[in-house]
Amino acid sequence: MDNNGQLTFSDDHLQPGINEAYKFIESGDFSEAVDLFNMLIDEKSDYPGLFEGYRTSRFWLNRKSELLLLKEGKMTADFLMNEWNQFNSYAEEKNMTGSTAFSAAQKYVFFTASEHYKIAFRNEESPTDNFSLLYNLARCFMGLQEFSHAAETLEYIRSAYKSNTQITVLLGESYFHLGETPKSLMFFREAFFLNPQEIDMKDIKAQPILDLAGITAKNIPAYQDIREWIPVYGYILDIFYVKHQLSKQTVEILKKDILNLEKSYQMSSKDKIKETNIVPRLINKYLWMFDYFSFQNYDFEAITDIRTRLIEIDRGLFEPYFKNRKDNK
């Protein structure tokens, strides 16, 4: 290796060994991985990836004996997923999340856990907790980048849990990676409508949402929750352009939510309002009603009233928006 940390031809003979060590991690042969990384470190300690590989294989070797004592199915799968959370934090602390060893461990953990969740579900190991089993299975598929299997599993769960934010976010993520962008954005918008507080932004890798989050962060005060404002800016920037058909029940719930939020808005001081999520939530619900009266159940008077109210709530945001809308009349 030269002074700039670049590999030279003389280092190439180590690469087959380190590749074999990565395969040991991926297959769960952590003892063999530790021994091989130790040998490689003794030979050339500054070879890139060796310490990350050693730490990764040592972490999982320390848990292998406990893992082997567990019953197959949910118990083993849950153990792996819980330990993965610990490992992820450890890897972030050691700056290892971009390493090949991290990826190898991820493949081992998510593949093994998915197989055990499948066993648990087939055996009806916990029939009252099928949601948890299938949701965790979907997360395993996501970790393995098997997005079609993830989407299939999530759609199955959603048939019984239509208003679950976590499911809806993962559906948005899955369909994005499957190349179904409009469907993906539809699910993302719905997730931010259901409950922004339940969304873990770390789960989102879809570039349109990451870009939207960056834009939103630049436009709101640092102390406010970006998740609450993402659906607002997503609408204004026409990123959330896919429109939903709302049921009568949903419309009635929206109307009640708006009335309650309006009461809180009217009764609160400006300083108090700034400390809460009232404004973005109120705006977001008005925008859904605006779409309803614009595209699903046309009502010019309702459209005009909502437009006026949105400008009253945030003139700087909505006056130019409505002025520049293509359908502005």
Secondary structure, 3 states (H helix, E strand, C coil): CCCCCCCCHHHHHHHHHHHHHHHHHHHCCHHHHHHHHHHHHHHCCCCCCHHHHHHHHHHHHHHHHHHHCCCCCHHHHHHHHHHHHHHHHHHHHCCCCCCHHHHHHHHHHHHHHHHHHHHHHHCCCCHHHHHHHHHHHHHHHHHCCCHHHHHHHHHHHHCCCCCCHHHHHHHHHHHHHCCCHHHHHHHHHHHHHHCHHHCCHHHCCCHHHHHHHHHHHHHCCCCCCHHHHHHHHHHHCCCCCCCCCCCHHHHHHHHHHHHHHHHHHHHCCHHHHHCCCHHHHHHHHHHHHHHHHHHHCCCHHHHHHHHHHHHHHCHHHHHHHHHHCCCCC
